[in-house]
Amino acid sequence: MPDNYPVQKSTDEWRAVLSPQQFRILREKGTEPAGTGKFDKHYPSVGVYNCAGCHAPLYKASHKFNSGCGWPAYFDSIPGAVTRHEDRTFGMTRTEIVCSNCGGHLGHVFKGEGFNTPTDERHCVNSISLLFSEEDSAAAEK
């Protein structure tokens, strides 16, 4: 991963603070099986989803919607919280999304699928990349 993120840790430092599953997804760009994540069917009315690696706020509860894809889906992120990169793995071109604070892999964003959301985007995020807080943090209000 690029080294230009505010939070910098060595591989050993990440392994010390993340579970093996979190490390595989956040640092090695893995994917959890569809329908297995704890936030897939989690629909609170308020709160913030934070990066499991660095705790930076990423998504508001109000950004979440039911896409039926098997992973948590959000139509937008907190401004500046998520960085997009072109991903050409598996013989296709997709848009990877990572935490702008630590570079942790979150998932992918898809456009133009016709969902009735303000952006017509689906941020398809691994639950294991996220932590949830019922309190809206000041950072989430940016």
LUMMIZA-295581 format. One line per 4 residues: their letters; for each residue x, y, z of N, C-alpha, C. Coordinates in Angstrom, 1 decimal, padded with zeros to 4 digits. Example, Ala and Ser with C-alpha at 12.3 -4.5 7.8 and 13.67 -1.06 7.14 Angstrom:
# LUMMIZA-295581
as	013.2:-005.7:007.8:012.3:-004.5:007.8:013.2:-003.3:007.8; 012.8:-002.2:007.1:013.7:-001.1:007.1:012.9:000.0:007.9 .
This chain:
# LUMMIZA-295581
mpdn	000.8:-001.2:000.0:000.0:000.0:000.0:000.9:001.2:000.0; 000.4:002.3:-000.6:001.2:003.5:-000.6:001.5:004.0:000.8; 002.6:004.7:000.9:003.1:005.1:002.3:002.7:006.6:002.6; 001.7:007.1:001.9:001.4:008.5:002.1:000.1:008.8:002.9 .
ypvq	-000.2:007.9:003.9:-001.3:008.0:004.7:-000.8:008.5:006.1; -001.6:009.3:006.8:-001.2:009.9:008.1:-000.8:008.9:009.1; -001.6:007.8:009.2:-001.2:006.7:010.1:-000.3:005.7:009.5; 000.9:005.6:010.0:001.9:004.7:009.4:002.3:003.7:010.5 .
kstd	002.3:002.4:010.1:002.7:001.3:011.0:003.4:000.3:010.1; 004.3:-000.4:010.7:005.0:-001.5:010.0:004.0:-002.7:010.0; 004.4:-003.7:009.2:003.5:-004.9:009.1:003.4:-005.5:010.5; 004.5:-005.6:011.3:004.5:-006.2:012.6:003.6:-005.4:013.5 .
ewra	003.6:-004.0:013.4:002.8:-003.2:014.3:001.3:-003.4:013.9; 001.0:-003.5:012.6:-000.4:-003.8:012.2:-000.8:-005.2:012.8; 000.0:-006.2:012.7:-000.3:-007.5:013.2:-000.6:-007.5:014.7; 000.1:-006.6:015.4:-000.1:-006.6:016.8:-001.4:-006.0:017.3 .
vlsp	-002.0:-005.1:016.4:-003.2:-004.4:016.8:-004.5:-004.9:016.1; -004.3:-005.7:015.0:-005.4:-006.3:014.3:-005.6:-007.8:014.5; -006.8:-008.3:014.4:-007.0:-009.7:014.5:-006.4:-010.3:013.1; -006.2:-011.6:013.1:-005.7:-012.2:011.8:-006.7:-011.9:010.6 .
qqfr	-008.0:-011.9:010.9:-009.0:-011.6:009.9:-009.0:-010.2:009.4; -008.9:-009.3:010.4:-008.8:-007.9:010.1:-007.5:-007.6:009.3; -006.4:-008.2:009.7:-005.1:-008.0:008.9:-005.3:-008.4:007.5; -005.9:-009.6:007.3:-006.0:-010.2:005.9:-006.8:-009.2:005.0 .
ilre	-007.9:-008.6:005.6:-008.7:-007.7:004.8:-008.2:-006.3:004.7; -007.9:-005.7:005.8:-007.4:-004.3:005.8:-006.0:-004.1:005.2; -005.1:-005.0:005.5:-003.7:-004.8:005.0:-003.4:-005.7:003.8; -004.1:-006.8:003.5:-003.8:-007.6:002.4:-004.9:-007.6:001.3 .
kgte	-005.9:-006.7:001.5:-006.9:-006.5:000.5:-007.8:-007.8:000.3; -008.1:-008.5:001.4:-008.9:-009.7:001.3:-010.4:-009.3:001.3; -011.3:-010.3:001.2:-012.7:-010.1:001.2:-013.4:-011.1:002.1; -014.3:-010.7:002.9:-015.0:-011.6:003.7:-016.1:-012.2:002.9 .
pagt	-016.5:-013.5:003.2:-017.6:-014.1:002.4:-018.9:-013.3:002.5; -019.6:-013.2:001.4:-020.9:-012.5:001.4:-021.9:-013.0:002.4; -022.6:-012.1:003.1:-023.6:-012.4:004.0:-023.1:-012.9:005.4; -021.8:-012.8:005.6:-021.2:-013.2:006.9:-020.9:-012.1:007.9 .
gkfd	-020.8:-010.9:007.4:-020.4:-009.8:008.2:-021.4:-009.3:009.2; -021.0:-008.8:010.3:-021.9:-008.4:011.4:-022.7:-007.1:011.0; -022.2:-006.3:010.0:-022.9:-005.1:009.7:-023.7:-005.2:008.4; -023.8:-006.4:007.8:-024.6:-006.5:006.6:-026.0:-006.1:006.8 .
khyp	-026.6:-006.6:007.8:-028.0:-006.3:008.1:-028.2:-005.4:009.3; -027.2:-004.5:009.5:-027.2:-003.6:010.7:-027.7:-002.2:010.1; -028.9:-001.7:010.6:-029.4:-000.5:010.1:-029.8:000.4:011.2; -028.8:001.0:011.9:-029.2:002.0:013.0:-029.6:003.3:012.3 .
svgv	-030.3:004.1:013.1:-030.8:005.4:012.5:-029.7:006.5:012.8; -028.9:006.3:013.8:-027.8:007.3:014.0:-026.5:006.5:014.3; -025.4:007.2:014.2:-024.1:006.5:014.5:-023.1:006.7:013.4; -021.9:006.2:013.7:-020.8:006.3:012.7:-020.1:005.0:012.6 .
ynca	-019.8:004.6:011.4:-018.9:003.5:011.1:-017.5:004.0:010.9; -016.6:003.4:011.8:-015.2:003.9:011.8:-014.3:002.8:011.2; -013.1:003.2:010.8:-012.1:002.2:010.3:-011.7:001.3:011.5; -011.7:000.0:011.3:-011.2:-000.9:012.3:-009.7:-000.8:012.6 .
gcha	-009.0:-000.3:011.6:-007.6:-000.2:011.8:-007.1:001.0:012.6; -007.7:002.2:012.3:-007.2:003.4:012.9:-008.4:004.2:013.6; -009.6:003.7:013.5:-010.7:004.3:014.2:-011.2:005.7:013.6; -010.7:006.0:012.4:-011.2:007.2:011.7:-012.6:007.0:011.3 .
plyk	-013.5:008.1:011.4:-014.9:008.0:011.0:-014.9:007.9:009.4; -015.7:007.0:008.9:-015.8:006.7:007.5:-017.2:007.0:006.9; -018.2:006.4:007.6:-019.6:006.5:007.1:-020.5:006.8:008.2; -021.5:007.6:007.9:-022.6:007.8:008.8:-023.7:006.7:008.7 .
ashk	-024.4:006.4:009.7:-025.5:005.5:009.6:-026.5:005.9:008.6; -026.7:007.1:008.4:-027.6:007.6:007.4:-027.2:007.4:005.9; -025.9:007.0:005.7:-025.4:006.7:004.4:-025.7:005.3:004.0; -026.1:004.4:005.0:-026.2:003.0:004.8:-027.6:002.7:004.1 .
fnsg	-027.6:001.7:003.2:-028.8:001.2:002.6:-028.7:-000.2:002.3; -029.9:-000.8:002.1:-030.0:-002.3:001.8:-029.9:-002.5:000.3; -028.7:-003.0:-000.1:-028.5:-003.3:-001.5:-028.7:-004.7:-001.9; -028.8:-005.6:-000.8:-029.0:-007.0:-001.1:-027.7:-007.7:-001.6 .
cgwp	-026.6:-007.1:-001.5:-025.3:-007.6:-002.1:-024.6:-008.6:-001.1; -024.9:-008.6:000.1:-024.3:-009.5:001.1:-023.2:-008.8:001.9; -022.9:-007.5:001.6:-022.0:-006.7:002.4:-022.6:-005.4:002.7; -022.2:-004.8:003.8:-022.7:-003.4:004.1:-022.5:-002.5:002.9 .
ayfd	-023.6:-001.7:002.6:-023.6:-000.8:001.5:-023.9:000.6:001.9; -023.1:001.5:001.4:-023.3:002.9:001.7:-023.3:003.7:000.4; -024.2:004.8:000.3:-024.2:005.5:-000.9:-023.2:006.7:-000.9; -022.6:006.9:000.2:-021.5:008.0:000.3:-020.7:007.8:001.5 .
sipg	-019.6:008.5:001.6:-018.8:008.4:002.8:-018.7:009.8:003.4; -018.2:009.9:004.6:-017.9:011.2:005.2:-016.8:011.9:004.3; -017.0:013.2:003.9:-016.1:013.8:003.0:-014.6:013.7:003.4; -013.8:013.2:002.5:-012.4:013.0:002.7:-012.0:011.8:003.4 .
avtr	-012.9:011.0:003.9:-012.6:009.8:004.7:-012.1:008.6:003.9; -012.6:008.5:002.6:-012.3:007.3:001.8:-011.6:007.8:000.5; -010.5:007.0:000.2:-009.7:007.3:-001.0:-010.0:006.2:-002.0; -010.1:006.5:-003.3:-010.4:005.6:-004.4:-009.1:005.3:-005.2 .
hedr	-009.0:004.0:-005.6:-007.9:003.6:-006.4:-008.4:002.6:-007.5; -007.8:002.7:-008.6:-008.2:001.7:-009.7:-007.6:000.3:-009.3; -008.4:-000.7:-009.4:-008.1:-002.1:-009.0:-008.2:-003.0:-010.2; -007.1:-003.5:-010.8:-007.2:-004.3:-012.0:-007.0:-005.8:-011.7 .
tfgm	-007.2:-006.2:-010.4:-007.1:-007.7:-010.1:-008.2:-008.5:-010.7; -008.0:-009.8:-010.8:-009.1:-010.7:-011.2:-009.5:-010.4:-012.6; -008.7:-009.8:-013.5:-009.0:-009.6:-014.9:-010.1:-008.6:-015.2; -010.4:-007.7:-014.2:-011.4:-006.7:-014.4:-010.9:-005.4:-013.8 .
trte	-011.6:-004.3:-014.1:-011.3:-003.0:-013.6:-012.4:-002.6:-012.6; -012.0:-002.4:-011.3:-013.0:-001.9:-010.3:-012.3:-000.8:-009.6; -013.1:-000.1:-008.7:-012.6:001.0:-007.9:-012.5:000.5:-006.5; -011.3:000.4:-006.0:-011.1:000.0:-004.6:-011.2:001.2:-003.8 .
ivcs	-011.7:001.0:-002.5:-011.8:002.1:-001.6:-011.0:001.7:-000.3; -010.3:002.7:000.2:-009.4:002.5:001.3:-009.6:003.7:002.3; -009.3:003.5:003.5:-009.4:004.5:004.6:-008.3:005.6:004.2; -008.7:006.8:004.1:-007.8:007.9:003.8:-006.8:008.2:004.9 .
ncgg	-007.0:007.7:006.1:-006.2:007.9:007.3:-005.1:006.9:007.4; -005.4:005.6:007.1:-004.4:004.6:007.3:-004.1:003.7:006.1; -005.0:003.9:005.0:-004.8:003.1:003.8:-005.4:001.7:003.9; -006.1:001.4:005.0:-006.8:000.1:005.1:-007.8:-000.2:004.1 .
hlgh	-007.8:-001.4:003.5:-008.7:-001.8:002.4:-010.1:-001.9:003.0; -011.1:-001.3:002.4:-012.5:-001.3:002.9:-013.3:-002.2:001.9; -013.1:-002.1:000.6:-013.9:-002.8:-000.3:-013.8:-002.1:-001.7; -015.0:-002.0:-002.3:-015.0:-001.4:-003.7:-016.3:-000.6:-003.8 .
vfkg	-016.2:000.4:-004.7:-017.4:001.2:-005.0:-017.8:001.0:-006.4; -019.2:000.9:-006.6:-019.8:000.6:-007.9:-020.7:001.7:-008.2; -020.8:002.2:-009.5:-021.6:003.3:-009.9:-022.6:002.8:-010.9; -023.7:003.6:-010.9:-024.7:003.4:-012.0:-025.5:002.1:-012.0 .
egfn	-025.7:001.6:-010.8:-026.5:000.3:-010.6:-028.0:000.5:-010.5; -028.4:001.8:-010.4:-029.8:002.1:-010.4:-030.4:002.1:-009.0; -029.6:002.1:-008.0:-030.2:002.2:-006.6:-030.8:003.6:-006.4; -031.9:003.6:-005.7:-032.6:004.9:-005.4:-031.9:005.6:-004.3 .
tptd	-030.7:006.1:-004.5:-029.9:006.8:-003.5:-029.5:008.1:-004.1; -029.0:009.1:-003.3:-028.6:010.4:-003.8:-027.5:010.4:-004.7; -026.6:009.3:-004.7:-025.4:009.3:-005.5:-025.4:008.3:-006.6; -026.3:007.3:-006.5:-026.3:006.1:-007.4:-025.0:005.4:-007.4 .
erhc	-024.4:005.4:-006.2:-023.2:004.6:-005.9:-023.4:003.6:-004.8; -022.7:002.5:-004.8:-022.7:001.5:-003.8:-021.3:001.3:-003.3; -021.0:001.8:-002.1:-019.7:001.4:-001.4:-020.0:000.1:-000.8; -019.4:-000.9:-001.3:-019.5:-002.3:-000.8:-018.3:-002.6:000.1 .
vnsi	-018.6:-002.6:001.4:-017.6:-002.6:002.4:-017.6:-003.9:003.3; -016.4:-004.4:003.5:-016.2:-005.6:004.4:-016.6:-005.1:005.8; -017.5:-005.9:006.5:-017.8:-005.6:007.9:-016.6:-005.6:008.8; -015.7:-006.5:008.5:-014.5:-006.6:009.4:-013.6:-005.4:009.3 .
sllf	-013.8:-004.6:008.3:-013.0:-003.3:008.2:-013.6:-002.2:009.0; -014.7:-002.5:009.7:-015.5:-001.4:010.3:-015.7:-001.7:011.8; -015.8:-000.6:012.6:-016.3:-000.6:013.9:-017.5:000.4:013.9; -018.4:000.2:014.8:-019.6:001.1:014.9:-019.7:001.8:016.2 .
seed	-020.0:003.1:016.1:-020.2:003.9:017.3:-021.6:004.5:017.2; -022.4:004.4:018.3:-023.7:004.9:018.3:-023.7:006.5:018.3; -022.6:007.0:018.7:-022.5:008.5:018.8:-021.9:009.1:017.6; -022.5:010.1:017.0:-021.9:010.8:015.9:-020.8:011.6:016.4 .
saaa	-019.6:011.4:015.9:-018.4:012.2:016.3:-018.4:013.5:015.6; -017.7:014.5:016.2:-017.6:015.8:015.5:-016.9:015.6:014.2; -016.0:014.7:014.0:-015.3:014.5:012.7:-016.3:014.1:011.7; -017.3:013.4:012.1:-018.3:012.9:011.1:-019.2:014.0:010.5 .
ek	-019.1:015.1:011.1:-020.0:016.2:010.7:-019.3:017.1:009.6; -018.1:016.8:009.2:-017.4:017.5:008.2:-018.1:017.5:006.9 .
